[in-house]
Amino acid sequence: MEQPHDLTVEAPRAWDRPAVSVPVIVCLSLVGGRFASFSTEANLFTLGTGGVLIWLGLSNRVPRRPAPRRLGAGAAWWAVPVVVFGVFEGVTFVLAAGDDFPTFSRLADPLLEDHLTRSAAWFAWLAAFWGLVRR
């Protein structure tokens, strides 16, 4: 005897809809853009929003999109500059090299002085993180 097929489809949750998630990300980025760079408030806001997104990503509260196909072997070479950049950033930050070898964050500070630009950077960070949560 053949089993009946289950044709029920789970309705997307409210935060999974772009009409909800995009305005939430915009509001969060506008709030984050109001804080001064590297202030206590900005660091706590970053840790808070990042922590909530990590929690959502590790829980089963957000429906998953299918994972992309496996990347080719040539894509691994793109990890080399990312790792070199990360090591350079970490070493210059830990050693507090100052103006001799400034970190990327210190170089970007003049660009991020404007609240609108800082909010746009927050939006890009949150949108990318939300995309990772959905995977």
C-alpha positions in Angstrom: 0.0 0.0 0.0 1.4 3.4 -1.0 1.9 6.0 1.7 0.1 9.4 1.0 2.5 12.3 0.2 2.6 15.1 2.7 1.7 18.2 0.7 1.8 20.6 3.6 4.2 23.5 3.3 5.4 25.4 6.3 4.5 29.0 6.1 7.5 31.4 6.3 7.8 33.0 9.7 7.4 36.8 10.0 11.1 37.6 10.2 11.9 35.4 7.2 9.9 37.7 4.9 11.9 40.5 3.2 9.1 42.9 4.0 10.0 42.3 7.7 13.7 41.5 7.8 14.9 44.4 5.6 13.2 47.2 7.7 14.5 45.5 10.9 18.0 45.5 9.4 17.6 49.1 8.3 16.5 50.2 11.8 19.3 48.3 13.5 21.9 49.8 11.1 20.5 53.3 11.8 20.8 52.7 15.6 24.3 51.3 15.2 25.4 54.2 12.9 24.6 56.7 15.7 27.3 55.3 18.0 30.9 56.6 17.9 33.5 54.1 16.5 34.9 51.8 19.1 32.8 53.3 21.9 31.5 51.1 24.7 27.9 51.5 23.3 29.0 50.5 19.8 30.9 47.4 21.1 28.0 46.3 23.2 25.6 46.8 20.3 27.9 44.9 18.0 28.2 42.0 20.4 24.4 42.0 21.1 23.3 42.0 17.5 26.0 39.6 16.5 25.1 37.3 19.4 21.4 37.3 18.5 22.2 36.5 14.8 24.6 33.7 15.9 21.9 32.3 18.2 19.4 32.4 15.3 21.8 30.7 13.0 22.6 27.9 15.5 18.9 27.3 16.4 16.3 26.0 14.0 14.2 29.1 14.3 15.1 30.3 10.8 14.2 28.2 7.7 17.3 27.3 5.8 18.0 28.0 2.1 19.7 25.2 0.2 23.4 25.3 0.4 25.3 26.3 -2.7 27.1 23.7 -4.7 30.6 22.9 -3.7 33.2 25.4 -4.7 35.9 24.5 -7.1 39.5 24.0 -6.0 40.5 27.4 -7.4 38.2 29.1 -4.9 40.5 28.0 -2.0 43.1 30.4 -3.3 40.9 33.3 -2.4 41.3 32.2 1.3 45.0 33.1 1.1 44.6 36.9 0.9 41.8 36.8 3.5 44.0 34.8 6.0 47.0 37.1 5.4 44.8 40.1 5.9 43.3 38.6 9.1 46.7 37.8 10.5 48.1 41.3 9.6 45.1 42.9 11.3 45.3 40.8 14.4 49.1 41.3 14.9 48.9 45.1 14.3 46.0 45.3 16.7 47.6 43.2 19.5 50.9 44.9 19.2 49.2 48.4 19.0 51.6 49.4 16.3 49.9 52.8 16.0 50.5 55.0 12.9 53.5 52.9 11.7 51.4 50.0 10.8 47.7 51.0 11.2 44.9 48.5 11.1 42.3 48.6 8.5 39.8 49.8 11.1 42.1 52.8 11.9 42.4 53.6 8.2 38.6 53.4 7.7 37.8 55.7 10.7 37.9 58.9 8.6 35.5 57.4 6.2 33.2 56.2 9.0 33.0 59.5 10.8 29.7 60.4 9.0 26.7 58.8 10.6 25.1 57.9 7.2 28.3 56.1 6.0 28.6 54.3 9.2 24.9 53.2 9.0 25.5 52.0 5.5 28.5 49.9 6.7 26.3 48.5 9.5 23.6 47.6 7.0 26.1 45.8 4.8 27.4 43.9 7.9 24.0 43.0 9.1 22.7 42.0 5.7 25.7 39.7 5.1 25.4 38.2 8.5 21.6 37.6 7.9 22.5 35.9 4.7 24.9 33.6 6.5 22.2 32.9 9.2 19.9 31.8 6.4 22.4 29.2 5.1 
